[in-house]
Amino acid sequence: MFNEESRLANPIRWGMVGGGRGSEIGHSHRAAAARDGLFKLMAGAFDVDPERGREFGSNLGVDPERCYSDYQALFKAEAEREDGIQAVSIATPNGTHYAISKAALEAGLHVVCEKPLTFTVAESEALKALAISKQRIFGVMYGYSGYPMLHQAREMVRRGDLGEVRVVNMQFAHGFHNTAVEEQSPGAKWRMNPEVSGPTYVLGDIGTHCWQMGEMITGLQPDELCCMRQSFISSRAPLEDNAHVMMKFKSGAVGTLWASAVNAGSMHQQKIRVVGEKASIEWWDEHPNQLKYEVQGQPAQLMDRGMGYLYGDDPGVCARVGGGHAEGFFESWANLYHRFGVAMDAAERGDQVLLESLWYPGVDDGISGVRLLERCVESADNGATWVKWDKY
C-alpha cells in the first residue's frame, strides 16, 4: 500500500514549458506532480502567447514575474535565482522537444519530456550523452507505464511464470480520427503536420506507448521489423493514420504492433498480450486494474490490483487504495512523477545506490521509441521490407 508519509525534505522546485490553458496533457503533468507533494510548481513558459501564458500561470498560483515569454527566458532567469527551478517538464509539440530538452540540460535542470522524444535517434542519443555529462535525471512521459498491473506482468515474466516468451501482440487503435477532425481541431492538426509532428503520426503519437510497455514487460531485444502504413484520410499523407508492424526478436520470439486512429467505434483498444510456452497474460488500458492470466489446461484467471496474491509493490509503483476500488490514468501518472521526484532528489544528494535501484521511463526508453519510428518509416517507405533494428 502507498505510504503517504514518504516525503522529500525539500520538494523539487519545478517548472513547465507548454501545457497551457486547455491542454489536457499539461493538466495531467501538473496533477501528477502535485499528487504526493514531491514537486512544487514555481515557474513556467506556458504558452506561445506571453500574456495568455502569464494570466494562466497566475491563475495556477505561480508568481506572474516567473511566468516567462519563452523557454530561453525561463531557463536564463531561473538560473539567476537562489530559489530557481531544479527541474522542468516539457509538454510541447514534438518538433520542439530536442531544442528545449537540450537547453534545459545545459541549464543544469532535470527533465521530464513528452514522447516521442525527438525526430531522430541521433538527437535522442545526444540528449542522453548530455544528461549523463550533467548528471541530470531525464524522464520520458510514457504515462501508462505507472499502472501497477503492468509491473505485475513484468515481474511474472521475470519470474518465469509464462515460461519462455514466444509472441508479443501490442496495439493502440482508437477511432476518434476516422474523419478529417484536424480541419476543426488545432490539437489534432499539428499532429498531422510533418514539420511539427515528425516523420510519423499514429506510430509516434500512440504506437510508442504500447511499444514501451512491450519492452518494459518482456525485456526482449528487437532484431528486425517490417512495417506497412496507410493514410486513409488522404490529406494526412505522408503521415499515417494506420500502421501494422511485424517484429522478430533476438530470442526467437515474434510480435506485432497495430497503431491506428481510424478504428471506427473504438475508444482506445490499447492492449498488450504476452504469450509464453506455459501461459499468457493480457492487459487492456480500459480495464487497467485487471490482468488476464491464462495457463494452458487451467481455467482463465483475472487478477486484480491491490490483492495479496500479487507480487510485492515497490515504493515507486504501488496500489494507492485497497483492491476493488478503481485506480486509473491520474494514479498512473502520479506513480511516475513519484519515481521522477525520488530519482531527482537522489541525484541532487549524490545517492548512487538509490539511483541504481530505481526504475522509471527514461531516456533509453525515449531512444527506443524514436528508433522504432525510424525503422518503421524506412521499412514502409521501401515497400514494407524487413529492416534490421541495430544498423550501426
Contacts in CASP RR format, 6 or more apart in sequence:
PFRMAT RR
TARGET T0000
AUTHOR 0000-0000-0000
METHOD contacts of the structure
MODEL  1
MFNEESRLANPIRWGMVGGGRGSEIGHSHRAAAARDGLFKLMAGAFDVDP
ERGREFGSNLGVDPERCYSDYQALFKAEAEREDGIQAVSIATPNGTHYAI
SKAALEAGLHVVCEKPLTFTVAESEALKALAISKQRIFGVMYGYSGYPML
HQAREMVRRGDLGEVRVVNMQFAHGFHNTAVEEQSPGAKWRMNPEVSGPT
YVLGDIGTHCWQMGEMITGLQPDELCCMRQSFISSRAPLEDNAHVMMKFK
SGAVGTLWASAVNAGSMHQQKIRVVGEKASIEWWDEHPNQLKYEVQGQPA
QLMDRGMGYLYGDDPGVCARVGGGHAEGFFESWANLYHRFGVAMDAAERG
DQVLLESLWYPGVDDGISGVRLLERCVESADNGATWVKWDKY
1 313 0 8 1.000
1 318 0 8 1.000
1 319 0 8 1.000
1 320 0 8 1.000
1 322 0 8 1.000
2 318 0 8 1.000
2 319 0 8 1.000
2 320 0 8 1.000
3 315 0 8 1.000
4 36 0 8 1.000
6 36 0 8 1.000
6 315 0 8 1.000
7 36 0 8 1.000
7 37 0 8 1.000
7 38 0 8 1.000
8 37 0 8 1.000
8 38 0 8 1.000
8 341 0 8 1.000
8 342 0 8 1.000
8 345 0 8 1.000
11 37 0 8 1.000
11 38 0 8 1.000
11 39 0 8 1.000
11 40 0 8 1.000
12 38 0 8 1.000
12 39 0 8 1.000
12 40 0 8 1.000
12 86 0 8 1.000
12 87 0 8 1.000
12 110 0 8 1.000
12 341 0 8 1.000
12 344 0 8 1.000
12 345 0 8 1.000
13 40 0 8 1.000
13 42 0 8 1.000
13 83 0 8 1.000
13 84 0 8 1.000
13 85 0 8 1.000
13 86 0 8 1.000
13 87 0 8 1.000
14 33 0 8 1.000
14 39 0 8 1.000
14 40 0 8 1.000
14 41 0 8 1.000
14 42 0 8 1.000
14 85 0 8 1.000
14 86 0 8 1.000
14 87 0 8 1.000
14 88 0 8 1.000
14 89 0 8 1.000
15 41 0 8 1.000
15 42 0 8 1.000
15 43 0 8 1.000
15 44 0 8 1.000
15 74 0 8 1.000
15 78 0 8 1.000
15 85 0 8 1.000
15 87 0 8 1.000
15 88 0 8 1.000
15 89 0 8 1.000
16 26 0 8 1.000
16 29 0 8 1.000
16 30 0 8 1.000
16 41 0 8 1.000
16 44 0 8 1.000
16 45 0 8 1.000
16 46 0 8 1.000
16 88 0 8 1.000
16 89 0 8 1.000
16 90 0 8 1.000
16 91 0 8 1.000
17 44 0 8 1.000
17 45 0 8 1.000
17 46 0 8 1.000
17 71 0 8 1.000
17 74 0 8 1.000
17 88 0 8 1.000
17 89 0 8 1.000
17 90 0 8 1.000
17 91 0 8 1.000
17 92 0 8 1.000
17 100 0 8 1.000
17 104 0 8 1.000
18 26 0 8 1.000
18 44 0 8 1.000
18 45 0 8 1.000
18 46 0 8 1.000
18 47 0 8 1.000
18 90 0 8 1.000
18 91 0 8 1.000
18 92 0 8 1.000
19 25 0 8 1.000
19 26 0 8 1.000
19 27 0 8 1.000
19 29 0 8 1.000
19 46 0 8 1.000
19 47 0 8 1.000
19 91 0 8 1.000
19 92 0 8 1.000
20 26 0 8 1.000
20 46 0 8 1.000
20 47 0 8 1.000
20 53 0 8 1.000
20 56 0 8 1.000
20 57 0 8 1.000
20 91 0 8 1.000
21 46 0 8 1.000
21 47 0 8 1.000
21 52 0 8 1.000
21 53 0 8 1.000
21 56 0 8 1.000
23 91 0 8 1.000
25 91 0 8 1.000
25 114 0 8 1.000
26 91 0 8 1.000
28 329 0 8 1.000
28 330 0 8 1.000
28 333 0 8 1.000
29 89 0 8 1.000
29 91 0 8 1.000
29 112 0 8 1.000
29 141 0 8 1.000
29 333 0 8 1.000
29 337 0 8 1.000
30 41 0 8 1.000
30 60 0 8 1.000
31 330 0 8 1.000
31 333 0 8 1.000
31 334 0 8 1.000
32 330 0 8 1.000
32 333 0 8 1.000
32 334 0 8 1.000
32 336 0 8 1.000
32 337 0 8 1.000
33 39 0 8 1.000
33 41 0 8 1.000
33 89 0 8 1.000
33 337 0 8 1.000
34 41 0 8 1.000
35 330 0 8 1.000
35 334 0 8 1.000
35 337 0 8 1.000
35 338 0 8 1.000
36 334 0 8 1.000
36 337 0 8 1.000
36 338 0 8 1.000
38 337 0 8 1.000
38 338 0 8 1.000
38 341 0 8 1.000
38 342 0 8 1.000
38 345 0 8 1.000
39 87 0 8 1.000
39 337 0 8 1.000
39 341 0 8 1.000
41 60 0 8 1.000
41 61 0 8 1.000
41 62 0 8 1.000
42 62 0 8 1.000
42 63 0 8 1.000
42 66 0 8 1.000
42 78 0 8 1.000
42 83 0 8 1.000
42 84 0 8 1.000
42 85 0 8 1.000
43 62 0 8 1.000
43 63 0 8 1.000
43 66 0 8 1.000
43 67 0 8 1.000
43 68 0 8 1.000
43 74 0 8 1.000
43 78 0 8 1.000
43 84 0 8 1.000
43 85 0 8 1.000
44 57 0 8 1.000
44 62 0 8 1.000
44 66 0 8 1.000
44 67 0 8 1.000
44 68 0 8 1.000
44 74 0 8 1.000
45 53 0 8 1.000
45 67 0 8 1.000
45 68 0 8 1.000
45 69 0 8 1.000
45 70 0 8 1.000
45 71 0 8 1.000
45 73 0 8 1.000
45 74 0 8 1.000
46 53 0 8 1.000
46 56 0 8 1.000
46 57 0 8 1.000
46 67 0 8 1.000
47 53 0 8 1.000
47 56 0 8 1.000
50 68 0 8 1.000
50 69 0 8 1.000
50 70 0 8 1.000
53 67 0 8 1.000
54 64 0 8 1.000
54 67 0 8 1.000
56 67 0 8 1.000
57 64 0 8 1.000
57 67 0 8 1.000
58 64 0 8 1.000
58 67 0 8 1.000
66 77 0 8 1.000
66 78 0 8 1.000
68 74 0 8 1.000
68 77 0 8 1.000
71 100 0 8 1.000
71 103 0 8 1.000
71 104 0 8 1.000
72 103 0 8 1.000
74 85 0 8 1.000
74 88 0 8 1.000
75 88 0 8 1.000
75 103 0 8 1.000
75 104 0 8 1.000
75 107 0 8 1.000
75 109 0 8 1.000
76 107 0 8 1.000
78 84 0 8 1.000
78 85 0 8 1.000
78 107 0 8 1.000
79 107 0 8 1.000
79 108 0 8 1.000
85 109 0 8 1.000
86 109 0 8 1.000
86 110 0 8 1.000
86 344 0 8 1.000
86 348 0 8 1.000
87 109 0 8 1.000
87 110 0 8 1.000
87 111 0 8 1.000
87 112 0 8 1.000
87 137 0 8 1.000
87 340 0 8 1.000
87 341 0 8 1.000
87 344 0 8 1.000
88 104 0 8 1.000
88 109 0 8 1.000
88 110 0 8 1.000
88 111 0 8 1.000
88 112 0 8 1.000
89 111 0 8 1.000
89 112 0 8 1.000
89 113 0 8 1.000
89 141 0 8 1.000
90 96 0 8 1.000
90 97 0 8 1.000
90 100 0 8 1.000
90 101 0 8 1.000
90 104 0 8 1.000
90 111 0 8 1.000
90 112 0 8 1.000
90 113 0 8 1.000
90 114 0 8 1.000
91 114 0 8 1.000
92 100 0 8 1.000
92 114 0 8 1.000
93 190 0 8 1.000
93 196 0 8 1.000
93 197 0 8 1.000
94 114 0 8 1.000
94 116 0 8 1.000
94 119 0 8 1.000
94 196 0 8 1.000
94 197 0 8 1.000
94 198 0 8 1.000
94 204 0 8 1.000
95 118 0 8 1.000
95 119 0 8 1.000
95 195 0 8 1.000
95 196 0 8 1.000
95 197 0 8 1.000
95 198 0 8 1.000
97 113 0 8 1.000
97 114 0 8 1.000
97 116 0 8 1.000
97 117 0 8 1.000
97 118 0 8 1.000
98 117 0 8 1.000
98 118 0 8 1.000
98 119 0 8 1.000
98 123 0 8 1.000
98 127 0 8 1.000
100 113 0 8 1.000
101 111 0 8 1.000
101 113 0 8 1.000
101 117 0 8 1.000
101 118 0 8 1.000
101 127 0 8 1.000
101 138 0 8 1.000
102 126 0 8 1.000
102 127 0 8 1.000
102 130 0 8 1.000
104 111 0 8 1.000
105 111 0 8 1.000
105 127 0 8 1.000
105 130 0 8 1.000
105 131 0 8 1.000
105 134 0 8 1.000
105 136 0 8 1.000
105 138 0 8 1.000
106 130 0 8 1.000
106 134 0 8 1.000
108 134 0 8 1.000
108 136 0 8 1.000
109 136 0 8 1.000
110 136 0 8 1.000
110 137 0 8 1.000
110 138 0 8 1.000
110 340 0 8 1.000
110 344 0 8 1.000
110 347 0 8 1.000
111 131 0 8 1.000
111 136 0 8 1.000
111 137 0 8 1.000
111 138 0 8 1.000
111 139 0 8 1.000
112 139 0 8 1.000
112 140 0 8 1.000
112 141 0 8 1.000
112 337 0 8 1.000
112 340 0 8 1.000
113 138 0 8 1.000
113 139 0 8 1.000
113 140 0 8 1.000
113 141 0 8 1.000
114 140 0 8 1.000
114 141 0 8 1.000
115 140 0 8 1.000
115 141 0 8 1.000
115 142 0 8 1.000
115 204 0 8 1.000
115 208 0 8 1.000
115 209 0 8 1.000
115 212 0 8 1.000
115 366 0 8 1.000
115 369 0 8 1.000
116 200 0 8 1.000
116 204 0 8 1.000
116 208 0 8 1.000
116 366 0 8 1.000
116 369 0 8 1.000
116 370 0 8 1.000
116 373 0 8 1.000
117 123 0 8 1.000
117 124 0 8 1.000
117 127 0 8 1.000
117 140 0 8 1.000
117 363 0 8 1.000
117 366 0 8 1.000
117 367 0 8 1.000
117 369 0 8 1.000
117 370 0 8 1.000
118 124 0 8 1.000
118 127 0 8 1.000
118 370 0 8 1.000
119 198 0 8 1.000
119 199 0 8 1.000
119 370 0 8 1.000
120 370 0 8 1.000
120 374 0 8 1.000
121 367 0 8 1.000
121 370 0 8 1.000
121 371 0 8 1.000
121 374 0 8 1.000
123 370 0 8 1.000
124 363 0 8 1.000
124 366 0 8 1.000
124 367 0 8 1.000
124 370 0 8 1.000
125 367 0 8 1.000
127 138 0 8 1.000
127 363 0 8 1.000
128 138 0 8 1.000
128 363 0 8 1.000
128 364 0 8 1.000
128 367 0 8 1.000
131 137 0 8 1.000
131 138 0 8 1.000
131 363 0 8 1.000
135 347 0 8 1.000
136 347 0 8 1.000
137 340 0 8 1.000
137 341 0 8 1.000
137 343 0 8 1.000
137 344 0 8 1.000
137 347 0 8 1.000
138 362 0 8 1.000
138 363 0 8 1.000
139 340 0 8 1.000
139 360 0 8 1.000
139 361 0 8 1.000
139 362 0 8 1.000
139 363 0 8 1.000
140 361 0 8 1.000
140 362 0 8 1.000
140 363 0 8 1.000
140 365 0 8 1.000
140 366 0 8 1.000
141 333 0 8 1.000
141 336 0 8 1.000
141 361 0 8 1.000
142 208 0 8 1.000
142 209 0 8 1.000
142 212 0 8 1.000
142 213 0 8 1.000
142 336 0 8 1.000
142 361 0 8 1.000
142 365 0 8 1.000
143 209 0 8 1.000
143 332 0 8 1.000
143 333 0 8 1.000
143 336 0 8 1.000
143 361 0 8 1.000
144 150 0 8 1.000
144 209 0 8 1.000
144 213 0 8 1.000
144 270 0 8 1.000
144 285 0 8 1.000
144 288 0 8 1.000
144 332 0 8 1.000
145 212 0 8 1.000
145 213 0 8 1.000
145 216 0 8 1.000
145 332 0 8 1.000
145 336 0 8 1.000
145 361 0 8 1.000
146 317 0 8 1.000
146 332 0 8 1.000
146 333 0 8 1.000
146 335 0 8 1.000
146 336 0 8 1.000
147 283 0 8 1.000
147 285 0 8 1.000
147 288 0 8 1.000
147 327 0 8 1.000
147 328 0 8 1.000
147 331 0 8 1.000
147 332 0 8 1.000
147 335 0 8 1.000
148 305 0 8 1.000
148 306 0 8 1.000
148 310 0 8 1.000
148 313 0 8 1.000
148 317 0 8 1.000
148 318 0 8 1.000
148 319 0 8 1.000
148 327 0 8 1.000
148 335 0 8 1.000
149 283 0 8 1.000
149 288 0 8 1.000
149 289 0 8 1.000
149 290 0 8 1.000
149 291 0 8 1.000
149 303 0 8 1.000
149 305 0 8 1.000
150 213 0 8 1.000
150 216 0 8 1.000
150 217 0 8 1.000
150 283 0 8 1.000
151 314 0 8 1.000
151 317 0 8 1.000
152 291 0 8 1.000
152 303 0 8 1.000
152 305 0 8 1.000
152 310 0 8 1.000
152 311 0 8 1.000
153 217 0 8 1.000
153 272 0 8 1.000
153 274 0 8 1.000
153 281 0 8 1.000
153 283 0 8 1.000
153 291 0 8 1.000
154 216 0 8 1.000
154 217 0 8 1.000
155 311 0 8 1.000
155 312 0 8 1.000
156 162 0 8 1.000
156 281 0 8 1.000
156 293 0 8 1.000
156 311 0 8 1.000
157 165 0 8 1.000
157 217 0 8 1.000
157 218 0 8 1.000
157 219 0 8 1.000
157 274 0 8 1.000
157 281 0 8 1.000
159 311 0 8 1.000
161 278 0 8 1.000
161 279 0 8 1.000
161 293 0 8 1.000
162 274 0 8 1.000
162 275 0 8 1.000
162 276 0 8 1.000
162 277 0 8 1.000
162 278 0 8 1.000
162 279 0 8 1.000
162 280 0 8 1.000
162 281 0 8 1.000
163 276 0 8 1.000
163 277 0 8 1.000
163 278 0 8 1.000
163 279 0 8 1.000
164 251 0 8 1.000
164 253 0 8 1.000
164 276 0 8 1.000
164 277 0 8 1.000
165 218 0 8 1.000
165 220 0 8 1.000
165 251 0 8 1.000
165 253 0 8 1.000
165 274 0 8 1.000
165 275 0 8 1.000
165 276 0 8 1.000
166 253 0 8 1.000
166 254 0 8 1.000
166 275 0 8 1.000
166 276 0 8 1.000
166 277 0 8 1.000
167 253 0 8 1.000
167 254 0 8 1.000
167 255 0 8 1.000
167 273 0 8 1.000
167 274 0 8 1.000
167 275 0 8 1.000
167 276 0 8 1.000
168 214 0 8 1.000
168 218 0 8 1.000
168 220 0 8 1.000
168 247 0 8 1.000
168 249 0 8 1.000
168 253 0 8 1.000
168 254 0 8 1.000
168 255 0 8 1.000
168 256 0 8 1.000
168 272 0 8 1.000
168 273 0 8 1.000
168 274 0 8 1.000
168 275 0 8 1.000
169 255 0 8 1.000
169 256 0 8 1.000
169 271 0 8 1.000
169 272 0 8 1.000
169 273 0 8 1.000
169 275 0 8 1.000
170 207 0 8 1.000
170 210 0 8 1.000
170 211 0 8 1.000
170 213 0 8 1.000
170 214 0 8 1.000
170 255 0 8 1.000
170 256 0 8 1.000
170 257 0 8 1.000
170 258 0 8 1.000
170 271 0 8 1.000
170 272 0 8 1.000
171 210 0 8 1.000
171 256 0 8 1.000
171 257 0 8 1.000
171 258 0 8 1.000
171 259 0 8 1.000
171 269 0 8 1.000
171 270 0 8 1.000
171 271 0 8 1.000
171 272 0 8 1.000
172 206 0 8 1.000
172 207 0 8 1.000
172 209 0 8 1.000
172 210 0 8 1.000
172 258 0 8 1.000
172 259 0 8 1.000
172 260 0 8 1.000
172 268 0 8 1.000
172 269 0 8 1.000
172 270 0 8 1.000
173 258 0 8 1.000
173 259 0 8 1.000
173 260 0 8 1.000
173 263 0 8 1.000
173 266 0 8 1.000
173 268 0 8 1.000
173 269 0 8 1.000
173 270 0 8 1.000
174 206 0 8 1.000
174 260 0 8 1.000
174 261 0 8 1.000
174 263 0 8 1.000
174 266 0 8 1.000
174 267 0 8 1.000
174 268 0 8 1.000
174 269 0 8 1.000
175 260 0 8 1.000
175 261 0 8 1.000
175 262 0 8 1.000
175 263 0 8 1.000
175 264 0 8 1.000
175 265 0 8 1.000
175 266 0 8 1.000
175 267 0 8 1.000
176 261 0 8 1.000
177 188 0 8 1.000
177 233 0 8 1.000
177 241 0 8 1.000
177 261 0 8 1.000
177 262 0 8 1.000
178 232 0 8 1.000
178 261 0 8 1.000
178 262 0 8 1.000
178 263 0 8 1.000
178 264 0 8 1.000
178 265 0 8 1.000
179 233 0 8 1.000
180 233 0 8 1.000
180 235 0 8 1.000
181 188 0 8 1.000
182 188 0 8 1.000
182 189 0 8 1.000
182 191 0 8 1.000
182 192 0 8 1.000
182 236 0 8 1.000
183 189 0 8 1.000
190 196 0 8 1.000
190 197 0 8 1.000
191 197 0 8 1.000
191 201 0 8 1.000
191 205 0 8 1.000
192 201 0 8 1.000
192 236 0 8 1.000
192 239 0 8 1.000
192 241 0 8 1.000
194 238 0 8 1.000
194 239 0 8 1.000
197 204 0 8 1.000
197 205 0 8 1.000
197 239 0 8 1.000
198 239 0 8 1.000
199 239 0 8 1.000
199 373 0 8 1.000
199 374 0 8 1.000
199 377 0 8 1.000
200 229 0 8 1.000
200 239 0 8 1.000
200 240 0 8 1.000
200 243 0 8 1.000
200 373 0 8 1.000
200 376 0 8 1.000
200 377 0 8 1.000
201 236 0 8 1.000
201 239 0 8 1.000
201 240 0 8 1.000
201 241 0 8 1.000
201 261 0 8 1.000
202 240 0 8 1.000
202 241 0 8 1.000
202 242 0 8 1.000
202 243 0 8 1.000
202 259 0 8 1.000
202 260 0 8 1.000
202 261 0 8 1.000
203 227 0 8 1.000
203 229 0 8 1.000
203 240 0 8 1.000
203 243 0 8 1.000
203 245 0 8 1.000
203 259 0 8 1.000
203 372 0 8 1.000
203 373 0 8 1.000
203 376 0 8 1.000
204 259 0 8 1.000
204 369 0 8 1.000
204 373 0 8 1.000
205 259 0 8 1.000
205 261 0 8 1.000
206 259 0 8 1.000
206 261 0 8 1.000
206 270 0 8 1.000
207 243 0 8 1.000
207 257 0 8 1.000
207 259 0 8 1.000
207 372 0 8 1.000
208 366 0 8 1.000
208 369 0 8 1.000
208 372 0 8 1.000
208 373 0 8 1.000
209 270 0 8 1.000
210 257 0 8 1.000
210 259 0 8 1.000
210 270 0 8 1.000
210 271 0 8 1.000
210 272 0 8 1.000
211 257 0 8 1.000
211 368 0 8 1.000
211 369 0 8 1.000
211 372 0 8 1.000
212 361 0 8 1.000
212 365 0 8 1.000
212 366 0 8 1.000
212 368 0 8 1.000
212 369 0 8 1.000
213 272 0 8 1.000
213 283 0 8 1.000
214 220 0 8 1.000
214 272 0 8 1.000
214 274 0 8 1.000
215 365 0 8 1.000
215 368 0 8 1.000
216 361 0 8 1.000
216 365 0 8 1.000
217 272 0 8 1.000
217 274 0 8 1.000
218 253 0 8 1.000
218 274 0 8 1.000
220 249 0 8 1.000
220 250 0 8 1.000
220 251 0 8 1.000
220 253 0 8 1.000
221 249 0 8 1.000
221 250 0 8 1.000
221 251 0 8 1.000
221 389 0 8 1.000
222 247 0 8 1.000
222 248 0 8 1.000
222 249 0 8 1.000
222 250 0 8 1.000
222 389 0 8 1.000
223 248 0 8 1.000
223 249 0 8 1.000
223 250 0 8 1.000
223 252 0 8 1.000
223 388 0 8 1.000
223 389 0 8 1.000
224 247 0 8 1.000
224 248 0 8 1.000
224 386 0 8 1.000
224 387 0 8 1.000
224 388 0 8 1.000
224 389 0 8 1.000
225 245 0 8 1.000
225 246 0 8 1.000
225 247 0 8 1.000
225 248 0 8 1.000
225 372 0 8 1.000
225 375 0 8 1.000
225 376 0 8 1.000
225 379 0 8 1.000
225 386 0 8 1.000
225 387 0 8 1.000
225 389 0 8 1.000
226 245 0 8 1.000
226 246 0 8 1.000
226 247 0 8 1.000
226 379 0 8 1.000
226 384 0 8 1.000
226 385 0 8 1.000
226 386 0 8 1.000
226 387 0 8 1.000
227 243 0 8 1.000
227 244 0 8 1.000
227 245 0 8 1.000
227 246 0 8 1.000
227 375 0 8 1.000
227 376 0 8 1.000
227 377 0 8 1.000
227 379 0 8 1.000
227 380 0 8 1.000
227 384 0 8 1.000
228 243 0 8 1.000
228 244 0 8 1.000
228 379 0 8 1.000
228 380 0 8 1.000
228 383 0 8 1.000
228 384 0 8 1.000
229 240 0 8 1.000
229 242 0 8 1.000
229 243 0 8 1.000
229 244 0 8 1.000
229 376 0 8 1.000
229 380 0 8 1.000
230 240 0 8 1.000
230 241 0 8 1.000
230 242 0 8 1.000
230 243 0 8 1.000
231 237 0 8 1.000
231 238 0 8 1.000
231 239 0 8 1.000
231 240 0 8 1.000
231 241 0 8 1.000
232 241 0 8 1.000
232 242 0 8 1.000
232 262 0 8 1.000
233 241 0 8 1.000
233 262 0 8 1.000
240 380 0 8 1.000
241 260 0 8 1.000
241 261 0 8 1.000
241 262 0 8 1.000
242 259 0 8 1.000
242 260 0 8 1.000
242 261 0 8 1.000
242 262 0 8 1.000
243 257 0 8 1.000
243 258 0 8 1.000
243 259 0 8 1.000
243 260 0 8 1.000
243 376 0 8 1.000
243 380 0 8 1.000
244 256 0 8 1.000
244 257 0 8 1.000
244 258 0 8 1.000
245 256 0 8 1.000
245 257 0 8 1.000
245 258 0 8 1.000
245 259 0 8 1.000
245 376 0 8 1.000
246 254 0 8 1.000
246 255 0 8 1.000
246 256 0 8 1.000
247 254 0 8 1.000
247 255 0 8 1.000
247 256 0 8 1.000
247 257 0 8 1.000
248 254 0 8 1.000
248 255 0 8 1.000
249 255 0 8 1.000
263 269 0 8 1.000
267 286 0 8 1.000
268 285 0 8 1.000
268 286 0 8 1.000
269 284 0 8 1.000
269 286 0 8 1.000
270 284 0 8 1.000
270 285 0 8 1.000
270 286 0 8 1.000
271 282 0 8 1.000
271 283 0 8 1.000
271 284 0 8 1.000
271 285 0 8 1.000
272 282 0 8 1.000
272 283 0 8 1.000
273 280 0 8 1.000
273 281 0 8 1.000
273 282 0 8 1.000
274 280 0 8 1.000
274 281 0 8 1.000
274 282 0 8 1.000
278 295 0 8 1.000
278 296 0 8 1.000
279 293 0 8 1.000
279 294 0 8 1.000
279 295 0 8 1.000
279 296 0 8 1.000
280 292 0 8 1.000
280 293 0 8 1.000
280 294 0 8 1.000
281 291 0 8 1.000
281 292 0 8 1.000
281 293 0 8 1.000
281 294 0 8 1.000
282 291 0 8 1.000
282 292 0 8 1.000
282 294 0 8 1.000
283 290 0 8 1.000
283 291 0 8 1.000
283 292 0 8 1.000
284 290 0 8 1.000
288 305 0 8 1.000
288 327 0 8 1.000
288 328 0 8 1.000
288 332 0 8 1.000
289 304 0 8 1.000
289 305 0 8 1.000
289 323 0 8 1.000
289 324 0 8 1.000
289 326 0 8 1.000
289 327 0 8 1.000
289 328 0 8 1.000
290 302 0 8 1.000
290 303 0 8 1.000
290 304 0 8 1.000
290 305 0 8 1.000
291 302 0 8 1.000
291 303 0 8 1.000
292 300 0 8 1.000
292 301 0 8 1.000
292 302 0 8 1.000
292 303 0 8 1.000
293 300 0 8 1.000
293 301 0 8 1.000
293 302 0 8 1.000
293 303 0 8 1.000
294 300 0 8 1.000
294 301 0 8 1.000
295 301 0 8 1.000
303 309 0 8 1.000
303 310 0 8 1.000
304 323 0 8 1.000
304 324 0 8 1.000
305 319 0 8 1.000
305 323 0 8 1.000
305 324 0 8 1.000
305 327 0 8 1.000
306 319 0 8 1.000
306 322 0 8 1.000
306 323 0 8 1.000
306 324 0 8 1.000
307 323 0 8 1.000
313 319 0 8 1.000
315 338 0 8 1.000
315 342 0 8 1.000
316 335 0 8 1.000
316 338 0 8 1.000
316 339 0 8 1.000
316 342 0 8 1.000
316 358 0 8 1.000
317 335 0 8 1.000
317 339 0 8 1.000
317 359 0 8 1.000
318 335 0 8 1.000
319 327 0 8 1.000
320 327 0 8 1.000
320 331 0 8 1.000
320 334 0 8 1.000
320 335 0 8 1.000
321 327 0 8 1.000
336 360 0 8 1.000
336 361 0 8 1.000
339 358 0 8 1.000
339 359 0 8 1.000
339 360 0 8 1.000
340 360 0 8 1.000
342 354 0 8 1.000
342 358 0 8 1.000
343 355 0 8 1.000
343 358 0 8 1.000
343 360 0 8 1.000
346 352 0 8 1.000
346 354 0 8 1.000
346 355 0 8 1.000
346 358 0 8 1.000
347 355 0 8 1.000
371 389 0 8 1.000
375 387 0 8 1.000
375 389 0 8 1.000
378 387 0 8 1.000
379 385 0 8 1.000
379 386 0 8 1.000
379 387 0 8 1.000
END
